[in-house]
Amino acid sequence: MGRDDNKTGGNNARSLPQTPKNQKIKPADMKEEMAREFAELRSLQPKRERMNANEKKRK
């Protein structure tokens, strides 16, 4: 609410953001992209564990 206690929302409140057609991807492509990202995260995890082990040895 604003200073004037106007209870009606703005024009933007009733609309949802739209995705342009050229930015939309197919669900199958989305699954593939997510799988690649998860695989990348899994490959980063052992590196982090090695770095943490090296830091513990130094202390």
C-alpha positions, -999 to +999 in steps of 0.1 A: +000+000+000+011+035-008+006+067+011-028+072-004-040+037+007-049+028-028-057-009-027-058-017-064-026-032-078-006-019-107-009-032-143+021-055-138+006-073-108-019-092-129+004-102-157+030-129-157+064-125-174+066-139-209+095-158-224+103-149-260+099-178-285+136-177-294+146-183-258+122-213-251+137-248-251+121-282-255+115-303-223+139-330-236+166-305-242+160-291-207+165-326-192+197-330-211+210-296-200+202-304-163+219-337-166+251-320-179+250-295-151+246-322-124+274-342-140+296-311-139+287-306-102+296-342-094+329-339-111+337-307-090+329-324-057+361-347-055+383-316-062+367-298-033+372-328-010+409-330-020+414-293-014+398-296+020+420-326+029+451-306+018+441-277+040+436-300+070+471-315+065+486-280+066+471-272+100 
